[in-house]
């Protein structure tokens, strides 16, 4: 069937949409009174925290709500036609042909047993009945469009032979095969590294222009939406609370939730001591426990009893701007430019003596070259290559790098889950690099603790919160009697700002942020002196991130803890770390104070990382550096400098040294180290990547 006739109105028009899910007990409203439209060629961002209903809207557009979900009010029109009135045949024809969706997890969209080329060719062969040769030519064209190297080899590969970034590009290519009029992207880059994310985002933007595709971009990352979209819609608890152009919403916000969201993300200029982030108080309401009146009321600074909670609140146009709407009764009474009432300024903790010292640490793994069947020759994976650094009492040292750079391996060696191949780790001048965790005494185990990325996996689902903390106290030998341990457990709940009543709760009764607090309480049960926080906030919503990072800082001030903060989110690193260590393929490529690492001269990799981080601020200008290619495999690293295959400064080094020799570590100023062949005068020419635009 040919595409629908040319249509010049909005491609997608959602009007007063309400969607509910029905359980045996009750109707659960997931989306209420939601309206948004997408014009031809326009990209609209849908922003909100997990559980606010943004993916439900996308599934509503795809008419794929499962057997429990139903549209209970309003309409969804595609090119002027109501999707609810179409037959299943018409819908099937539109899905995948005119409306395509890209999901968060690329492997969920690919068939693991079928070569990539075959999967791509199926789209035009099924939807448009084209022949095999033409389908292959089109597959080759889109794979080239999504900037994959060696397109013919890609078409001949199976999904598992590609990296995550490459798989996501294939999924984008598949969505573009039929040149859809509307592309829905549901958190398409969450699973990707930040440099790969930057390349994919640029790709989506360029392809949108090339194909004239309209896009609905679902994300919780305001910086990404700023970089990809023309307009955005902010959602909270099933409702749209603000809609407008990027500039309107970012610079002239008219809803308290939008304002609170921006105050809880670390934009340049935020500082953990002088300008702390402001977390949003309270918790997100569950769908069947929403308050009356304004859903955001119980958490809002401007809430007025008897007014904000007494009526249904509708979207209202902002005077003087017919495309900017807000769902707030008081938006014209609020002084949006009032300075932020500062949270208490914090005293900077005095950085003390060296607690942890690493000296030329190496960690190699031997793996069978033929991983599937074992046997054959062995290959060595160099996960950590001569790591040296010191960490002090009360200091936050951030370890930054992308997946596969060796940051988690190093954490495992420190924890005793792995032992070092070479080099040493000194904890208070005691060597621990060879002592596996089962041979460490309770004191050492208690002193070095870890907070993991995913709070859902680290708690025992069948044990109450209090019991799990008491269990940790028993292992660390804290307290002589059950009563003493119980008292200490309640103090730990106070420490992480959880109500004492939570001791009786089971993990399933807690939100993600609350679970992460229990994880932190457990880590501090044995008076931890070093806490390795492995991406501790990346699985949490923005508003909760601020509260959890602040909590870690506060505990650090009180207990003089050394915090090793592993992350790829440079905005959080900039906000809370004292020193930063940048890793790439097992090597430390840069090490210095936060100010040194965030202002030039940088290592060329650090420069690319800074350029890749999306920043939710319209006054920021960034130099645009997109790295070519993917991160090489640690099993087969490039010769010479590990970064040379993707470095844009390589031509500045004469005689091909980058490709033959591992660079020496050179010290720039005041202990700032960079592992690079670039001469000092070349480094001195580096310009800042992130600039605040002149007003």
C-alpha positions as CSV (number, residue, x, y, z in Angstrom):
1,X,0.0,0.0,0.0
2,X,1.4,3.5,-0.8
3,X,1.9,5.9,2.0
4,X,-1.0,8.0,3.1
5,X,-1.7,11.0,0.9
6,X,0.4,14.1,1.5
7,X,-0.8,15.8,4.6
8,X,0.1,19.3,5.7
9,X,-1.3,19.5,9.3
10,X,0.4,18.1,12.4
11,X,1.8,14.6,11.9
12,X,0.8,13.6,15.4
13,X,-1.9,15.3,17.4
14,X,-2.7,13.9,20.9
15,X,-5.7,15.7,22.5
16,X,-6.8,15.3,26.1
17,X,-5.6,11.7,26.1
18,X,-6.3,9.5,29.2
19,X,-4.9,6.0,29.5
20,X,-5.7,3.6,32.4
21,X,-4.5,0.1,33.3
22,X,-7.1,-2.2,34.8
23,X,-6.2,-4.7,37.5
24,X,-8.7,-7.0,39.4
25,X,-8.8,-4.4,42.2
26,X,-9.0,-1.1,40.5
27,X,-8.4,1.2,37.6
28,X,-5.0,2.7,37.6
29,X,-4.8,6.0,35.7
30,X,-1.4,6.2,34.0
31,X,-2.0,9.2,31.8
32,X,-4.6,12.0,32.3
33,X,-5.7,14.9,30.1
34,X,-2.5,14.8,28.0
35,X,-2.2,16.9,24.9
36,X,0.8,17.4,22.5
37,X,1.2,17.9,18.8
38,X,4.2,17.2,16.5
39,X,4.4,19.3,13.3
40,X,6.1,18.0,10.1
41,X,9.9,17.8,10.5
42,X,9.7,18.8,14.1
43,X,11.3,17.1,17.1
44,X,9.4,17.2,20.3
45,X,10.9,16.1,23.6
46,X,8.9,14.3,26.3
47,X,10.6,14.8,29.6
48,X,9.9,13.4,33.0
49,X,11.0,11.0,35.7
50,X,10.4,7.2,35.7
51,X,6.8,6.4,36.2
52,X,5.4,9.7,35.0
53,X,3.7,8.0,32.0
54,X,5.9,9.1,29.1
55,X,6.4,5.5,27.7
56,X,2.7,4.9,28.1
57,X,2.0,7.8,25.8
58,X,4.4,6.2,23.2
59,X,2.7,2.8,23.5
60,X,-0.7,4.6,23.1
61,X,0.5,6.1,19.8
62,X,1.7,2.6,18.7
63,X,-1.7,1.2,19.9
64,X,0.2,-1.4,21.9
65,X,-1.2,-1.1,25.4
66,X,-1.5,-4.8,26.1
67,X,-4.6,-6.4,27.4
68,X,-4.8,-4.4,30.6
69,X,-4.3,-1.0,29.1
70,X,-7.1,1.1,27.5
71,X,-7.5,4.6,26.2
72,X,-10.3,6.0,28.4
73,X,-10.5,9.5,27.0
74,X,-9.3,11.8,24.3
75,X,-7.8,11.0,20.9
76,X,-4.6,10.3,19.1
77,X,-4.5,11.4,15.5
78,X,-1.8,10.5,13.0
79,X,-1.9,12.7,9.9
80,X,-5.4,13.8,10.8
81,X,-6.9,10.3,11.2
82,X,-7.9,8.9,14.6
83,X,-5.8,5.8,15.3
84,X,-8.6,4.3,17.4
85,X,-10.9,4.1,14.4
86,X,-8.5,2.2,12.2
87,X,-8.8,-1.5,11.5
88,X,-6.0,-3.8,12.7
89,X,-4.8,-4.2,9.1
90,X,-4.5,-0.4,8.6
91,X,-2.7,-0.2,12.0
92,X,-0.3,-3.0,11.0
93,X,0.5,-1.1,7.8
94,X,1.2,2.1,9.6
95,X,3.3,0.6,12.3
96,X,6.9,0.1,11.1
97,X,6.1,1.7,7.8
98,X,4.9,5.2,8.8
99,X,5.5,5.2,12.5
100,X,8.7,3.6,13.8
101,X,9.8,3.2,17.4
102,X,13.3,2.9,18.8
103,X,13.6,1.3,22.2
104,X,16.1,1.8,25.0
105,X,17.6,-1.7,24.8
106,X,18.9,-2.3,21.3
107,X,19.2,-6.1,21.7
108,X,15.5,-6.4,22.5
109,X,14.7,-5.2,18.9
110,X,17.2,-7.5,17.1
111,X,16.9,-11.2,16.3
112,X,20.1,-12.8,17.7
113,X,19.9,-15.7,15.3
114,X,19.7,-13.7,12.1
115,X,22.3,-11.7,10.2
116,X,21.9,-7.9,10.3
117,X,21.5,-7.5,6.6
118,X,18.6,-10.0,6.5
119,X,16.8,-8.2,9.3
120,X,17.1,-4.8,7.6
121,X,16.0,-6.2,4.2
122,X,12.9,-7.7,5.7
123,X,11.4,-4.2,6.3
124,X,11.0,-3.0,2.7
125,X,10.4,-6.6,1.5
126,X,7.4,-7.1,3.9
127,X,6.0,-3.5,3.9
128,X,6.6,-2.5,0.3
129,X,7.1,-5.8,-1.5
130,X,10.4,-4.8,-3.1
131,X,12.8,-7.4,-4.5
132,X,15.9,-8.7,-2.8
133,X,18.5,-6.7,-4.7
134,X,16.8,-3.4,-4.1
135,X,16.3,-4.3,-0.4
136,X,20.0,-5.0,-0.1
137,X,20.9,-1.8,-1.8
138,X,18.7,0.1,0.6
139,X,20.1,-1.7,3.6
140,X,23.6,-0.8,2.5
141,X,22.5,2.9,2.1
142,X,21.0,3.2,5.6
143,X,23.9,1.4,7.3
144,X,26.2,3.9,5.5
145,X,23.9,6.7,6.7
146,X,24.2,5.7,10.3
147,X,27.9,6.0,10.0
148,X,28.9,2.4,10.6
149,X,32.4,1.4,9.4
150,X,32.7,-1.3,6.7
151,X,28.9,-1.5,5.9
152,X,29.2,-4.7,4.0
153,X,30.8,-6.5,6.8
154,X,28.2,-5.1,9.2
155,X,25.4,-6.6,7.0
156,X,27.1,-9.9,7.2
157,X,27.4,-9.9,11.0
158,X,25.2,-11.3,13.8
159,X,24.0,-8.8,16.4
160,X,26.3,-10.2,19.2
161,X,29.3,-9.4,17.1
162,X,28.6,-5.6,17.4
163,X,29.1,-3.3,20.3
164,X,26.1,-1.6,22.1
165,X,26.6,1.6,20.1
166,X,26.7,-0.3,16.8
167,X,23.6,-2.3,17.7
168,X,21.7,0.9,18.5
169,X,22.7,2.4,15.1
170,X,21.4,-0.7,13.4
171,X,18.1,-0.3,15.2
172,X,18.0,3.3,14.1
173,X,18.8,2.2,10.5
174,X,16.0,-0.4,10.7
175,X,13.5,2.3,11.8
176,X,14.6,4.5,8.9
177,X,14.4,1.8,6.2
178,X,10.8,2.7,5.4
179,X,11.4,6.5,5.7
180,X,8.7,6.8,8.4
181,X,6.8,10.1,8.9
182,X,7.1,9.8,12.7
183,X,9.9,8.3,14.7
184,X,9.4,7.6,18.4
185,X,12.6,7.3,20.4
186,X,12.2,5.9,23.9
187,X,15.4,6.7,25.9
188,X,17.5,5.5,22.9
189,X,20.9,6.3,24.4
190,X,20.6,5.4,28.1
191,X,22.6,2.2,27.6
192,X,25.4,3.9,25.7
193,X,28.6,5.5,26.6
194,X,28.7,9.3,26.5
195,X,31.0,9.7,23.5
196,X,28.9,7.1,21.6
197,X,25.7,8.8,22.8
198,X,27.0,12.2,21.4
199,X,27.6,10.5,18.0
200,X,24.1,8.8,18.0
201,X,22.4,12.1,19.0
202,X,24.1,14.0,16.2
203,X,23.1,11.2,13.9
204,X,19.5,11.3,14.9
205,X,19.4,15.0,14.4
206,X,21.1,14.9,10.9
207,X,18.9,12.0,9.7
208,X,15.8,13.8,10.9
209,X,16.8,16.7,8.6
210,X,17.8,14.5,5.7
211,X,14.6,12.4,5.7
212,X,12.3,15.1,7.0
213,X,11.1,12.8,9.8
214,X,9.1,14.1,12.7
215,X,10.3,12.9,16.1
216,X,8.9,12.3,19.6
217,X,12.0,12.0,21.8
218,X,11.3,10.5,25.2
219,X,14.0,11.1,27.8
220,X,14.7,12.0,31.4
221,X,17.9,13.8,30.4
222,X,17.2,17.5,29.9
223,X,20.6,18.2,28.3
224,X,19.9,15.6,25.6
225,X,16.5,17.1,24.8
226,X,18.1,20.6,24.5
227,X,20.5,19.2,21.9
228,X,18.0,17.2,19.9
229,X,14.5,18.9,20.1
230,X,12.7,22.0,19.0
231,X,9.9,21.9,21.6
232,X,9.4,20.0,24.7
233,X,6.7,18.8,27.1
234,X,7.4,18.2,30.8
235,X,5.4,15.4,32.4
236,X,4.8,14.8,36.1
237,X,2.7,11.9,37.5
238,X,0.6,11.2,34.4
239,X,0.0,14.8,33.3
240,X,1.7,17.3,31.1
241,X,2.7,20.2,33.4
242,X,4.5,22.5,30.9
243,X,4.7,22.7,27.1
244,X,6.6,25.1,24.9
245,X,9.7,25.7,22.8
246,X,13.1,24.7,24.3
247,X,13.9,28.4,24.9
248,X,10.6,29.1,26.6
249,X,10.8,26.2,29.0
250,X,14.5,26.4,29.7
251,X,14.8,30.2,30.1
252,X,11.3,31.3,31.1
253,X,9.8,28.3,32.9
254,X,6.3,28.7,34.3
255,X,5.8,25.6,36.4
256,X,7.2,24.9,39.9
257,X,8.1,21.3,38.9
258,X,10.2,22.4,36.0
259,X,12.0,24.9,38.2
260,X,12.6,22.2,40.9
261,X,13.9,19.8,38.3
262,X,16.5,22.4,37.1
263,X,17.6,23.1,40.6
264,X,18.4,19.5,41.3
265,X,20.7,18.9,38.3
266,X,24.4,19.9,38.5
267,X,24.8,22.6,35.9
268,X,28.1,24.4,35.5
269,X,28.5,26.8,38.5
270,X,26.9,24.4,41.0
271,X,29.3,23.6,43.8
272,X,28.9,21.1,46.7
273,X,30.1,23.7,49.2
274,X,29.0,27.1,48.1
275,X,26.1,26.4,45.7
276,X,24.6,23.0,46.7
277,X,21.9,21.4,44.6
278,X,18.4,21.6,46.0
279,X,16.6,18.2,46.1
280,X,12.9,18.0,45.6
281,X,11.3,17.2,48.9
282,X,9.0,14.1,49.4
283,X,8.4,11.3,47.0
284,X,6.7,10.8,43.6
285,X,3.0,9.8,44.3
286,X,1.9,6.3,43.2
287,X,-0.8,6.3,40.5
288,X,-3.6,5.2,42.9
289,X,-2.4,7.6,45.7
290,X,-2.3,10.9,43.8
291,X,-3.3,13.9,45.9
292,X,-6.4,15.9,45.1
293,X,-6.0,19.0,43.0
294,X,-2.4,19.6,41.8
295,X,-0.4,16.3,41.6
296,X,2.8,18.3,42.5
297,X,1.1,20.1,45.4
298,X,2.6,18.1,48.3
299,X,6.2,18.8,47.0
300,X,5.7,22.3,45.8
301,X,7.3,25.4,47.4
302,X,4.3,27.6,46.4
303,X,1.5,25.3,47.5
304,X,-1.6,27.1,48.9
305,X,-4.0,25.0,50.9
306,X,-7.7,25.2,50.0
307,X,-6.7,26.5,46.5
308,X,-4.2,24.2,44.9
309,X,-5.8,21.1,46.3
310,X,-9.5,22.0,45.8
311,X,-10.0,21.6,42.0
312,X,-8.9,20.0,38.9
313,X,-6.2,22.1,37.3
314,X,-6.1,22.5,33.5
315,X,-3.4,23.6,31.1
316,X,-3.4,27.3,30.7
317,X,-1.7,29.4,28.0
318,X,1.1,31.8,29.1
319,X,0.0,35.3,28.2
320,X,1.8,36.7,25.2
321,X,2.9,33.3,24.0
322,X,0.2,31.1,22.5
323,X,2.6,28.0,22.2
324,X,3.7,28.0,25.9
325,X,1.3,26.3,28.4
326,X,1.5,25.5,32.0
327,X,-0.7,23.5,34.5
328,X,-0.4,25.8,37.5
329,X,-3.0,28.1,39.1
330,X,-0.4,30.5,40.5
331,X,2.1,30.8,37.6
332,X,1.3,34.6,37.2
333,X,1.9,35.3,40.9
334,X,5.2,33.6,41.3
335,X,8.4,35.6,41.0
336,X,10.3,33.2,38.6
337,X,13.5,35.3,38.8
338,X,13.7,35.3,42.6
339,X,17.1,34.1,43.7
340,X,17.2,30.6,44.9
341,X,17.0,30.4,48.7
342,X,20.3,28.8,49.4
343,X,20.6,25.6,51.2
344,X,23.0,26.0,54.0
345,X,26.5,26.6,52.7
346,X,28.7,23.7,53.8
347,X,32.1,23.9,55.2
348,X,34.6,22.1,53.0
349,X,36.0,19.0,54.9
350,X,39.7,19.3,55.6
351,X,41.5,16.8,53.4
352,X,43.7,14.7,55.6
353,X,46.5,12.1,55.2
354,X,46.9,9.5,52.6
355,X,44.6,6.5,53.3
356,X,45.0,4.5,50.1
357,X,47.9,4.3,47.8
358,X,48.1,2.4,44.5
359,X,51.4,1.8,42.9
360,X,51.7,0.5,39.3
361,X,48.7,-1.8,39.8
362,X,48.1,-4.2,36.9
363,X,45.3,-6.6,36.4
364,X,45.4,-9.0,33.5
365,X,42.9,-11.7,32.6
366,X,43.6,-14.7,30.5
367,X,40.8,-15.8,28.3
368,X,40.6,-18.5,25.6
369,X,41.0,-16.9,22.2
370,X,38.1,-19.0,21.1
371,X,35.7,-17.9,23.9
372,X,32.9,-20.2,22.7
373,X,34.6,-23.5,22.8
374,X,37.7,-22.9,25.0
375,X,41.0,-24.5,24.1
376,X,43.3,-23.0,21.5
377,X,45.6,-20.2,22.3
378,X,45.1,-17.9,25.3
379,X,44.7,-14.2,25.0
380,X,45.5,-11.7,27.7
381,X,43.0,-8.9,28.5
382,X,44.9,-6.0,30.1
383,X,42.1,-4.5,32.2
384,X,44.3,-2.3,34.3
385,X,47.7,-1.1,33.1
386,X,50.1,0.5,35.7
387,X,47.6,2.4,37.7
388,X,49.2,4.7,40.3
389,X,47.4,7.3,42.6
390,X,46.8,8.3,46.2
391,X,43.5,9.0,47.9
392,X,43.3,11.1,51.1
393,X,41.0,11.1,54.1
394,X,37.8,13.2,53.4
395,X,38.6,13.4,49.7
396,X,36.4,12.6,46.8
397,X,38.3,11.1,43.9
398,X,36.3,10.6,40.8
399,X,37.2,7.8,38.4
400,X,35.8,8.6,35.0
401,X,35.7,6.6,31.8
402,X,33.5,4.7,29.5
403,X,32.5,1.0,29.6
404,X,35.5,-1.3,29.2
405,X,38.0,1.2,30.5
406,X,38.8,-0.9,33.6
407,X,37.2,1.2,36.3
408,X,35.1,-1.6,37.7
409,X,38.0,-4.0,37.5
410,X,40.1,-1.7,39.6
411,X,37.2,-1.5,42.1
412,X,37.0,-5.3,42.3
413,X,40.7,-5.6,43.0
414,X,40.4,-3.0,45.8
415,X,37.5,-4.8,47.3
416,X,39.3,-8.1,47.2
417,X,36.9,-9.7,44.7
418,X,39.9,-10.1,42.4
419,X,43.6,-10.1,43.2
420,X,46.2,-7.9,41.4
421,X,48.5,-9.3,38.7
422,X,51.3,-6.9,39.7
423,X,51.9,-3.7,41.6
424,X,50.6,-2.9,45.1
425,X,47.6,-1.4,47.0
426,X,48.4,0.0,50.4
427,X,45.6,0.7,52.9
428,X,47.1,2.6,55.8
429,X,50.5,1.2,54.6
430,X,49.2,-2.4,54.7
431,X,49.4,-4.4,51.5
432,X,46.0,-5.7,50.4
433,X,46.4,-6.3,46.7
434,X,46.9,-10.1,47.2
435,X,44.4,-10.7,49.9
436,X,41.1,-12.0,48.5
437,X,38.0,-10.9,50.4
438,X,37.5,-14.3,52.1
439,X,41.0,-13.9,53.7
440,X,40.5,-10.3,54.8
441,X,39.7,-9.7,58.5
442,X,36.3,-8.1,59.4
443,X,37.9,-4.8,60.1
444,X,39.5,-4.5,56.6
445,X,36.2,-5.7,55.0
446,X,34.3,-3.1,57.0
447,X,36.7,-0.3,56.1
448,X,36.5,-0.7,52.3
449,X,32.9,-0.9,51.2
450,X,31.0,-0.4,48.0
451,X,27.8,1.2,46.9
452,X,26.6,-0.3,43.7
453,X,24.9,1.1,40.6
454,X,21.7,-0.8,40.8
455,X,20.0,-0.7,44.2
456,X,17.5,-3.3,43.1
457,X,20.1,-6.1,42.8
458,X,21.9,-5.5,46.1
459,X,19.2,-6.0,48.6
460,X,17.8,-9.4,49.7
461,X,14.1,-9.3,48.6
462,X,13.0,-11.6,51.4
463,X,14.6,-9.8,54.4
464,X,13.4,-6.6,56.0
465,X,15.5,-3.5,55.7
466,X,16.5,-3.4,59.4
467,X,17.4,-7.1,59.3
468,X,19.8,-6.5,56.3
469,X,21.6,-3.7,58.1
470,X,21.8,-5.8,61.4
471,X,23.2,-8.7,59.3
472,X,26.0,-6.4,58.0
473,X,26.7,-5.2,61.6
474,X,27.1,-8.9,62.7
475,X,29.5,-9.6,59.9
476,X,31.6,-6.5,60.8
477,X,31.6,-7.5,64.5
478,X,29.9,-4.3,65.6
479,X,28.0,-4.3,68.9
480,X,28.0,-7.1,71.5
481,X,24.3,-7.7,71.9
482,X,21.3,-7.8,69.6
483,X,20.0,-4.6,71.4
484,X,23.2,-2.7,70.7
485,X,23.1,-3.7,67.0
486,X,19.4,-2.7,66.8
487,X,20.2,0.7,68.2
488,X,23.1,1.1,65.8
489,X,20.8,0.1,62.9
490,X,18.3,2.8,63.8
491,X,21.2,5.3,63.9
492,X,22.3,4.3,60.5
493,X,18.7,4.8,59.2
494,X,18.9,8.3,60.7
495,X,22.3,8.8,59.0
496,X,20.8,8.2,55.5
497,X,17.6,10.2,56.4
498,X,15.1,7.3,56.3
499,X,12.3,7.2,58.8
500,X,13.0,4.6,61.6
501,X,9.8,2.8,60.7
502,X,11.4,1.7,57.5
503,X,13.3,-0.9,59.5
504,X,10.2,-3.1,59.3
505,X,9.7,-2.6,55.5
506,X,10.6,-5.1,52.8
507,X,12.7,-3.9,49.8
508,X,9.7,-4.1,47.4
509,X,8.0,-1.4,49.4
510,X,10.7,1.1,48.8
511,X,11.4,3.4,45.8
512,X,14.8,3.3,43.9
513,X,16.2,6.2,45.8
514,X,15.1,4.7,49.2
515,X,16.8,1.4,48.3
516,X,20.0,3.2,47.4
517,X,19.9,4.8,50.8
518,X,19.6,1.4,52.5
519,X,22.6,0.3,50.4
520,X,24.6,3.3,51.7
521,X,23.5,2.7,55.3
522,X,24.8,-0.9,54.9
523,X,28.1,0.3,53.5
524,X,28.7,2.5,56.5
525,X,27.7,-0.2,59.0
526,X,31.3,-1.1,59.7
527,X,32.6,2.5,59.9
528,X,33.8,2.4,56.3
529,X,36.8,4.6,55.7
530,X,36.9,4.1,52.0
531,X,33.6,3.8,50.0
532,X,33.7,2.9,46.4
533,X,30.6,4.3,44.8
534,X,30.1,2.6,41.4
535,X,27.7,4.9,39.4
536,X,25.6,5.1,42.6
537,X,23.0,7.6,41.1
538,X,22.9,6.6,37.4
539,X,19.8,4.4,37.9
540,X,18.0,7.0,39.9
541,X,15.7,9.9,38.8
542,X,17.2,13.4,38.6
543,X,15.3,14.7,41.6
544,X,16.5,11.8,43.7
545,X,20.1,12.0,42.5
546,X,20.6,15.4,44.2
547,X,19.4,14.0,47.5
548,X,21.6,10.9,47.3
549,X,24.8,12.8,46.3
550,X,24.2,15.3,49.0
551,X,23.7,12.5,51.5
552,X,27.1,11.0,50.5
553,X,28.8,14.4,50.9
554,X,27.2,14.9,54.3
555,X,28.3,11.5,55.6
556,X,31.8,12.2,54.2
557,X,32.0,15.4,56.2
558,X,30.9,13.7,59.4
559,X,33.0,10.5,59.1
560,X,36.0,11.8,57.1
561,X,35.4,9.1,54.5
562,X,37.4,8.7,51.4
563,X,35.0,8.5,48.5
564,X,36.1,6.9,45.2
565,X,33.3,7.9,42.9
566,X,33.1,5.9,39.7
567,X,31.1,7.6,37.0
568,X,30.7,8.5,33.4
569,X,28.5,11.5,34.2
570,X,30.9,14.4,34.1
571,X,28.4,17.0,35.4
572,X,28.0,15.1,38.7
573,X,31.8,14.6,38.8
574,X,32.4,18.3,38.4
575,X,29.9,19.0,41.2
576,X,31.3,16.7,43.9
577,X,34.8,15.6,43.3
578,X,38.1,17.1,44.6
579,X,40.3,15.3,42.2
580,X,39.5,13.4,38.9
581,X,41.2,10.4,37.3
582,X,40.3,9.8,33.7
583,X,40.7,6.2,32.4
584,X,40.8,4.8,28.9
585,X,41.4,1.2,28.0
586,X,43.0,0.3,31.3
587,X,45.3,3.4,31.3
588,X,45.1,6.5,33.5
589,X,45.3,9.2,30.8
590,X,44.8,12.2,33.1
591,X,44.9,12.9,36.8
592,X,44.5,16.2,38.6
593,X,42.3,18.4,40.7
594,X,38.8,19.0,39.3
595,X,39.7,22.5,38.1
596,X,42.8,21.2,36.3
597,X,40.9,18.5,34.5
598,X,38.0,20.6,33.5
599,X,40.0,23.5,32.0
600,X,42.5,23.2,29.2
601,X,45.1,21.8,28.5
602,X,43.4,18.4,28.6
603,X,44.3,15.0,27.4
604,X,42.6,14.7,24.0
605,X,40.3,12.0,25.4
606,X,39.2,14.2,28.3
607,X,38.5,17.0,25.7
608,X,36.2,14.7,23.7
609,X,34.4,13.5,26.9
610,X,33.7,17.1,28.0
611,X,32.4,18.0,24.5
612,X,30.1,14.9,24.6
613,X,28.3,15.7,27.9
614,X,24.8,17.1,27.3
615,X,24.3,20.2,29.4
616,X,20.8,21.5,30.1
617,X,21.6,25.2,29.9
618,X,20.9,27.4,26.8
619,X,23.7,29.8,27.7
620,X,26.4,27.2,27.3
621,X,28.4,27.0,24.0
622,X,30.3,23.7,23.4
623,X,32.9,22.9,20.9
624,X,31.6,20.0,18.9
625,X,33.9,17.0,18.9
626,X,32.5,13.7,17.7
627,X,34.9,10.8,18.1
628,X,35.1,8.5,15.1
629,X,34.8,4.8,15.7
630,X,34.0,2.7,18.8
631,X,36.1,2.1,21.9
632,X,38.6,-0.7,20.9
633,X,38.4,-4.0,22.7
634,X,40.7,-4.6,25.7
635,X,41.4,-8.0,24.2
636,X,43.0,-6.4,21.2
637,X,44.1,-2.9,22.1
638,X,45.8,-0.7,19.5
639,X,49.6,-0.5,19.5
640,X,51.2,2.7,21.0
641,X,48.8,5.1,22.7
642,X,45.5,3.4,23.5
643,X,43.6,6.5,22.3
644,X,45.5,7.0,19.0
645,X,42.8,5.3,16.8
646,X,40.3,8.1,17.7
647,X,42.5,11.1,18.5
648,X,42.0,14.3,16.5
649,X,45.4,15.7,17.7
650,X,47.5,12.8,16.4
651,X,48.8,14.7,13.4
652,X,50.5,17.2,15.8
653,X,53.0,14.5,16.9
654,X,55.8,13.9,14.4
655,X,57.4,10.6,13.5
656,X,54.3,8.3,14.2
657,X,55.2,7.9,17.9
658,X,51.5,7.7,18.8
659,X,51.2,4.5,16.9
660,X,54.3,2.8,18.2
661,X,55.0,3.9,21.8
662,X,52.8,4.1,24.9
663,X,53.1,7.8,25.9
664,X,55.1,8.8,29.1
665,X,53.2,10.4,32.0
666,X,54.1,14.1,32.0
667,X,53.4,16.4,34.8
668,X,52.0,19.8,33.7
669,X,51.4,22.1,36.7
670,X,50.9,21.4,40.4
671,X,50.7,17.6,40.1
672,X,48.4,17.6,37.0
673,X,49.4,14.5,35.0
674,X,48.6,13.7,31.4
675,X,49.7,10.5,29.5
676,X,50.3,12.0,26.1
677,X,52.9,12.5,23.4
678,X,51.8,16.1,22.6
679,X,54.5,18.7,23.2
680,X,53.9,21.3,25.9
681,X,53.5,24.2,23.3
682,X,50.8,22.2,21.5
683,X,48.9,21.5,24.8
684,X,49.1,25.2,25.6
685,X,47.1,25.9,22.4
686,X,44.1,24.0,23.6
687,X,40.9,26.0,23.9
688,X,38.1,25.5,26.5
689,X,35.4,23.1,25.2
690,X,32.6,24.4,27.3
691,X,32.1,28.2,27.3
692,X,29.3,30.3,28.9
693,X,28.0,32.5,26.1
694,X,28.2,36.2,26.6
695,X,24.8,37.7,27.4
